[in-house]
Amino acid sequence: MTRPLVVVSARSFGTGAQDPQGLLESAGCDVERIAPSHDLDALSRARGWVAGTGRVTAEHLDAAQACGSSPATAWGWTTWTFRPRRSGALS
């Protein structure tokens, strides 16, 4: 079975005391760091996306169709964290 891919284009992902990449990997995901400009090829393969504060366009959202989304706010910025959908996206 293929492990779901989570792409991370947030520059500050995992720079603090926490290890979010390790948590994702221990949950059975592969994690790929991509440029803050959000590589379309990587997004098309992803089941989860941590986008950070880079500009997200309709083209990015079209490429990331297999991802669900939820907003998260930290340090005064609103970011969108794209996560695997619960209904079969991981299979």
N, C-alpha and C positions, 0 to 999 in steps of 0.2 A: 504494500500500500504506500502511495506517495504521501509524504508529509506536506501539509499545507504551507504555503509560502506567505510570510508577512514581510512586506517591503517597508523600509524606514527611510524617509527623506527628511526627517526632523534632525537638524544638526545637533541638538542638545539631548537626544535620546540616550539615556543611560549614563549621563555625565555626573550624576550625583551619587549618593551613597547606595541607591537601589540598583538592582541589576535586572532591568526589564527584559533585556535580550535573553538572559539566562532563564528567566521565568517563562518566556515564550518557548524557548528550546526544551525546557523540562516538561512543558505541556504538550510537546510533540510537534512543534512548528519549526520550519527552517526560517531563518531571518537573513535578509539581504539588505545591506545599506546601499542606498542610491543617492544621487545628487539631489539637492534641494529643488531642482527644476522638475523633478518627478518624471523619470524615464518611462515613456509610454510602453515600451516592450516589457519592462519589469512589472508595470501595473497590470498588463494584460494577463500575466501569469500568476498574479497575487490573489490570495484569499483574504488577506488583511493588509491594511495600509496605515502607517503612522505618518501623517503628512506634515506635521509641524506648521510653520507660519508661511511657507512658500505659497505663491499664487497658485490656486487650483482653478482650472478652466473646465468647460464642458467637455473638451477633448480628453482631459485627464479622467473625468468621471465616467465617460464612455469606455475608456480603456480598463477601468477598474470595476466593471460591472459585477464581478463575483464578490465584491466587498460590500458589507453593510457600513453604516456610518453613525457616529454620535459625536456631538461637540464636547470639547473639554476646554476649560479656561484655566490658565496658570500664568502668573507673573503679569497679569493685565492683558494678555493676548488670548484671543479665542482661536483654538486650533481644532481641526477635525481629525479624529482618530477613527480610521476605518478598520473594522474588525470582521472576522468571519461571521457569516450569517448562521443561525442555529439550525435552519431547516435543510440539512443535507449538503451544505456548501463544503464541508470538510471531507466528504466521502468521495 
